[in-house]
Amino acid sequence: MFQTKIKLINPGKIDAILKEIVLKTFEEALEEKLLLCMECGDVDFYIAYSNNEELQDAINENFEIDECGEIMKIDEHQELMDDLYDYFLIIHKESDLFDFFPAGPYTHNGEIHESDTDMLAPRGLYSAPFEDAIRE
């Protein structure tokens, strides 16, 4: 479960939605045999949030809305969003669905190659964070 200073009425619901998004991401990555960049849009909480109305509603349930439909405590909302951003990366890495490849050097095909970003791949599908390192 994620940690936040914001008092929430539905942390379990938010957690379940995030974990469902991670599972769907895994299924798509496995089917398409994709590497996911953790510093790009591949694993981005804000993109997931903007594309998931259920997640938006679950988060917004925790905040008072003014007559124009705007969140009244925008600072608290942003603090929660920042906490969820961090947690979203953590649950990808700790889900046991993905192999995590941190940025750095890797020996691949007998040569040393450098990965500039942290990458994820469906567990067991890649031996290194490069497209040609797929295990057949």
C-alpha positions in Angstrom: 0.0 0.0 0.0 1.2 3.5 -0.8 2.2 6.1 1.8 0.8 9.6 1.8 0.2 12.4 4.3 -3.2 13.1 2.7 -6.1 11.5 4.6 -7.9 9.3 2.1 -11.4 7.7 2.2 -10.5 5.0 -0.3 -6.8 4.1 -0.4 -7.6 0.4 -1.0 -9.7 1.3 -4.1 -6.9 3.5 -5.5 -4.3 0.8 -4.8 -6.5 -1.8 -6.6 -7.0 0.3 -9.7 -3.2 1.0 -9.9 -2.4 -2.6 -9.6 -4.9 -3.5 -12.3 -3.3 -0.9 -14.6 0.1 -2.5 -13.9 -1.3 -6.0 -14.7 -2.8 -4.7 -18.0 0.5 -3.1 -18.9 2.3 -6.4 -18.2 -0.2 -8.3 -20.4 0.2 -5.8 -23.3 4.0 -5.8 -22.9 4.1 -9.6 -22.9 1.8 -9.9 -25.9 3.7 -7.3 -27.9 7.1 -8.4 -26.5 7.9 -4.8 -25.3 10.6 -3.2 -23.2 9.2 -0.4 -21.1 11.2 2.7 -20.4 10.6 3.9 -16.8 11.7 7.4 -17.5 9.6 7.8 -20.6 5.8 7.6 -21.1 5.8 3.8 -21.0 5.5 3.8 -17.2 4.0 7.2 -16.4 1.5 7.7 -13.7 0.1 11.0 -15.1 -0.5 9.3 -18.5 -2.2 6.4 -16.8 -4.3 8.9 -14.7 -5.4 10.9 -17.7 -6.5 7.8 -19.6 -8.4 6.1 -16.7 -11.6 7.7 -15.6 -12.1 5.2 -12.8 -8.7 6.2 -11.3 -9.5 9.9 -11.7 -12.9 9.4 -9.9 -11.3 7.4 -7.1 -8.7 10.1 -6.5 -11.1 12.9 -6.7 -13.5 11.3 -4.2 -11.0 12.4 -1.6 -11.3 16.1 -2.3 -13.9 18.8 -2.1 -15.0 20.2 -5.5 -16.1 23.8 -5.9 -19.2 24.9 -8.0 -17.0 25.0 -11.1 -15.9 21.4 -10.7 -12.4 22.3 -9.6 -10.6 20.7 -6.7 -10.5 23.1 -3.7 -7.3 21.9 -2.0 -5.1 21.7 -5.1 -1.9 21.6 -3.1 -3.1 18.4 -1.3 -4.2 17.0 -4.6 -0.8 17.6 -6.1 0.9 16.1 -3.1 -1.2 12.9 -3.5 -0.4 12.8 -7.2 3.3 13.0 -6.5 3.1 10.2 -3.9 1.1 8.1 -6.4 3.6 8.8 -9.2 6.4 7.4 -7.0 4.3 4.4 -5.9 3.3 3.6 -9.5 7.0 3.1 -10.4 7.5 1.0 -7.2 4.6 -1.4 -7.9 5.9 -2.0 -11.4 9.3 -2.9 -10.1 8.0 -4.9 -7.2 5.1 -6.7 -8.9 7.1 -9.8 -9.8 5.6 -9.4 -13.3 8.6 -7.5 -14.7 12.4 -7.8 -14.8 14.0 -4.5 -13.8 17.0 -3.4 -15.8 18.6 -0.3 -14.2 20.5 2.2 -16.4 24.1 1.2 -16.9 26.4 -1.2 -18.7 25.4 -4.7 -19.9 27.3 -7.4 -21.6 25.2 -8.5 -24.6 26.3 -10.6 -27.5 29.8 -10.6 -26.1 30.0 -6.8 -26.1 29.4 -4.1 -23.5 26.4 -1.9 -24.2 25.1 1.0 -22.2 21.5 1.5 -21.2 20.8 5.2 -20.6 17.5 4.6 -18.8 15.9 2.2 -16.3 13.9 -0.4 -18.2 11.3 -3.0 -17.5 10.5 -6.2 -19.4 8.0 -9.0 -18.8 9.7 -11.4 -16.5 12.1 -13.8 -18.3 11.5 -12.3 -21.8 14.7 -10.3 -22.2 18.2 -10.9 -21.0 19.2 -7.2 -21.2 17.4 -4.0 -21.8 17.8 -4.0 -25.6 15.4 -4.9 -28.3 17.7 -7.6 -29.7 18.2 -9.2 -26.2 14.8 -11.0 -26.4 15.0 -14.7 -25.4 13.5 -17.0 -28.0 
